[in-house]
């Protein structure tokens, strides 16, 4: 039996009910995985890449793909969508030898220096490249809020620009932002929330912090600073705090330190709006440190990021003394946002390709589609509104 035959058998075993066909090709021969119309081809250019499939090691295959040892031709959503048809969730777990790589970030909080490097490695890619797939109104690199989020594949019902603007307005209205409030946006991106606080809500003391110099240089407000949240003193000085998506950049051991510091920065009677993608708890124990898709993102896209089930957040928040006022569950918003980003990414690649490496180009194809399909309509955006007594 050839390595290609073994690869076909292995993938058919992993995805026994795949309702479309993925073709694996190598040296002029091919094997099919699944049934129904062919949607995508895994064109293996090296024996190592097809051997990874034969060994049911999709994590290694994605490494070969990122390095140029294999191509994914056709419908990228059909490739990543196979995740939803895996024989059992446990098979989406990476091998133990790979899990050891993430042991340190699971046990020890990142230093400020390490976090600066991790965030800069993504957000300080060429500015024109990042902006090519974001909306032009807010330049927000976080989940938008859609009027009809469950129509994930409909990209014509509402503009990304309006959905992103609505996300910020919803949060600042929910915080009841007032002109005399001292306002802080942690992980402010290009500072649209700070700009909106100043322009629409007449807030006279607003500040945003980010770890990306690009975002400050091209930001919407002059009141953006290059600071790690731990560099802002916890002196009970803010009336309202907003943080959108930044929580996902915290590693497993850092989350309690973060919530404690935010609690310390907030005045008594102050409010905070925590906005984050939060996965449901699962019996298989799958996390960003153990899954094929999660660790691919750790390696190539967002180093030192993690996503926690809701009960982890609420336990810490309440233990530290916050009063939880509202928890909003929003389904489908993240997946639909990513569909818009990927469409713009592909459309703009002819003019942005020279700005990035081939490995980044390949990684972004997977990052922007995996997160949409793997989460899909069940992706949960949770917005937690808290008050400090």
Secondary structure, 3 states (H helix, E strand, C coil): CCHHHHHHHHHHHHCCCCCCEEEEEECCEEEEEECCCEEEEEEECCHHHHHHHHCCCHHHHHHHHHHCCEEEEECHHHHHHHHHHCCCHHHHECCHHHHHHHHHHHHCCCCHHHHHHHHHHHHCCCHHHHHCCCCCCCCCCCCCCCCCCCCCCCCCCCCHHHHHHHHHHHHHHHCCCCCCCEEEEECCCCCHHHHHHHHCCCCCEEEEEECCHHHHHCCCCCCEEECCHHHCCCCCCEEEEEEECHHHHCCCCCHHHHHHHHHHHEEEEEEEEEEEECCCCCCCCCCCCCEHHHHHHHHHCCCCCCCCCHHHHHHHHHHCCEEEEEEEEEECHHHHHHHHHHHHHHHHHHHHHHHCCHHHHHHHHHHHHHHHHHHHHHCEEEEEEEEEC
